[in-house]
Amino acid sequence: MLIYKIFRADEQAEFERKGATKGAPIDLQDGYVHISTADQVRETATKHFAGEDDLFLLAIETDKLGDELKWEESRGGALFPHLYRELRTTDILWSKPLPLGPDGHEFPADIP
């Protein structure tokens, strides 16, 4: 199963440079890396990245994350994937720009 992380351009650049990250400021604050499913990622973009350009969408295969990936209740009672270790560049299946269009962020066609 694929899950998704959104990074700002500076967060993405630092991630690529270091090869691992404990995440964005909200991740550091909460003690885990926030990730979203395909069904959740559009709402995540709208709620937490509204009007922001220069974003990247990273796809992660859940099988690569092992026992450090926990499914925990969050907004609206939905289960969200939370990673309790650093996210590593080797965990990433692909990374693509997530441009801001006139009607919000423009996701790749293969994400419902």
Contacts in CASP RR format, 6 or more apart in sequence:
PFRMAT RR
TARGET T0000
AUTHOR 0000-0000-0000
METHOD contacts of the structure
MODEL  1
MLIYKIFRADEQAEFERKGATKGAPIDLQDGYVHISTADQVRETATKHFA
GEDDLFLLAIETDKLGDELKWEESRGGALFPHLYRELRTTDILWSKPLPL
GPDGHEFPADIP
1 37 0 8 1.000
1 61 0 8 1.000
1 62 0 8 1.000
1 63 0 8 1.000
2 38 0 8 1.000
2 59 0 8 1.000
2 60 0 8 1.000
2 61 0 8 1.000
2 62 0 8 1.000
2 93 0 8 1.000
3 35 0 8 1.000
3 36 0 8 1.000
3 37 0 8 1.000
3 38 0 8 1.000
3 59 0 8 1.000
3 60 0 8 1.000
3 62 0 8 1.000
3 81 0 8 1.000
4 35 0 8 1.000
4 36 0 8 1.000
4 37 0 8 1.000
4 38 0 8 1.000
4 41 0 8 1.000
4 57 0 8 1.000
4 58 0 8 1.000
4 59 0 8 1.000
4 60 0 8 1.000
4 111 0 8 1.000
5 33 0 8 1.000
5 34 0 8 1.000
5 35 0 8 1.000
5 36 0 8 1.000
5 57 0 8 1.000
5 58 0 8 1.000
5 60 0 8 1.000
5 87 0 8 1.000
6 36 0 8 1.000
6 41 0 8 1.000
6 44 0 8 1.000
6 45 0 8 1.000
6 48 0 8 1.000
6 49 0 8 1.000
6 55 0 8 1.000
6 56 0 8 1.000
6 57 0 8 1.000
6 58 0 8 1.000
6 98 0 8 1.000
7 15 0 8 1.000
7 23 0 8 1.000
7 24 0 8 1.000
7 55 0 8 1.000
7 56 0 8 1.000
7 58 0 8 1.000
8 24 0 8 1.000
8 49 0 8 1.000
8 52 0 8 1.000
8 54 0 8 1.000
8 55 0 8 1.000
8 56 0 8 1.000
9 54 0 8 1.000
9 55 0 8 1.000
9 56 0 8 1.000
11 21 0 8 1.000
11 23 0 8 1.000
11 24 0 8 1.000
12 56 0 8 1.000
12 58 0 8 1.000
12 95 0 8 1.000
14 21 0 8 1.000
15 21 0 8 1.000
15 23 0 8 1.000
15 87 0 8 1.000
15 89 0 8 1.000
16 89 0 8 1.000
19 88 0 8 1.000
19 89 0 8 1.000
20 86 0 8 1.000
20 87 0 8 1.000
20 88 0 8 1.000
20 89 0 8 1.000
21 33 0 8 1.000
21 86 0 8 1.000
21 87 0 8 1.000
22 28 0 8 1.000
22 31 0 8 1.000
22 33 0 8 1.000
22 86 0 8 1.000
22 87 0 8 1.000
23 33 0 8 1.000
23 87 0 8 1.000
24 34 0 8 1.000
26 34 0 8 1.000
26 48 0 8 1.000
27 33 0 8 1.000
27 34 0 8 1.000
31 84 0 8 1.000
32 70 0 8 1.000
32 82 0 8 1.000
32 83 0 8 1.000
32 84 0 8 1.000
33 82 0 8 1.000
33 83 0 8 1.000
33 84 0 8 1.000
33 86 0 8 1.000
33 87 0 8 1.000
34 44 0 8 1.000
34 80 0 8 1.000
34 82 0 8 1.000
35 60 0 8 1.000
35 69 0 8 1.000
35 80 0 8 1.000
35 81 0 8 1.000
35 82 0 8 1.000
35 83 0 8 1.000
36 43 0 8 1.000
36 44 0 8 1.000
36 80 0 8 1.000
36 81 0 8 1.000
37 80 0 8 1.000
37 81 0 8 1.000
38 111 0 8 1.000
38 112 0 8 1.000
39 112 0 8 1.000
40 78 0 8 1.000
40 80 0 8 1.000
41 57 0 8 1.000
41 107 0 8 1.000
41 111 0 8 1.000
42 105 0 8 1.000
42 107 0 8 1.000
42 111 0 8 1.000
45 55 0 8 1.000
45 98 0 8 1.000
45 104 0 8 1.000
45 105 0 8 1.000
45 107 0 8 1.000
46 104 0 8 1.000
46 105 0 8 1.000
47 75 0 8 1.000
49 55 0 8 1.000
49 105 0 8 1.000
51 100 0 8 1.000
51 104 0 8 1.000
52 100 0 8 1.000
53 99 0 8 1.000
53 100 0 8 1.000
55 97 0 8 1.000
55 98 0 8 1.000
55 99 0 8 1.000
55 100 0 8 1.000
55 105 0 8 1.000
56 95 0 8 1.000
56 96 0 8 1.000
56 97 0 8 1.000
56 98 0 8 1.000
57 95 0 8 1.000
57 96 0 8 1.000
57 97 0 8 1.000
57 98 0 8 1.000
57 107 0 8 1.000
57 108 0 8 1.000
58 92 0 8 1.000
58 94 0 8 1.000
58 95 0 8 1.000
59 92 0 8 1.000
59 93 0 8 1.000
59 94 0 8 1.000
59 95 0 8 1.000
60 87 0 8 1.000
60 91 0 8 1.000
60 92 0 8 1.000
60 93 0 8 1.000
61 91 0 8 1.000
61 93 0 8 1.000
62 69 0 8 1.000
62 81 0 8 1.000
64 90 0 8 1.000
64 91 0 8 1.000
65 83 0 8 1.000
65 91 0 8 1.000
68 83 0 8 1.000
68 84 0 8 1.000
68 85 0 8 1.000
69 81 0 8 1.000
69 82 0 8 1.000
69 83 0 8 1.000
69 84 0 8 1.000
70 81 0 8 1.000
70 82 0 8 1.000
70 83 0 8 1.000
70 84 0 8 1.000
71 79 0 8 1.000
71 80 0 8 1.000
71 81 0 8 1.000
71 82 0 8 1.000
72 79 0 8 1.000
72 80 0 8 1.000
72 82 0 8 1.000
73 79 0 8 1.000
73 80 0 8 1.000
74 80 0 8 1.000
96 108 0 8 1.000
98 105 0 8 1.000
98 106 0 8 1.000
98 107 0 8 1.000
99 105 0 8 1.000
99 106 0 8 1.000
100 106 0 8 1.000
END
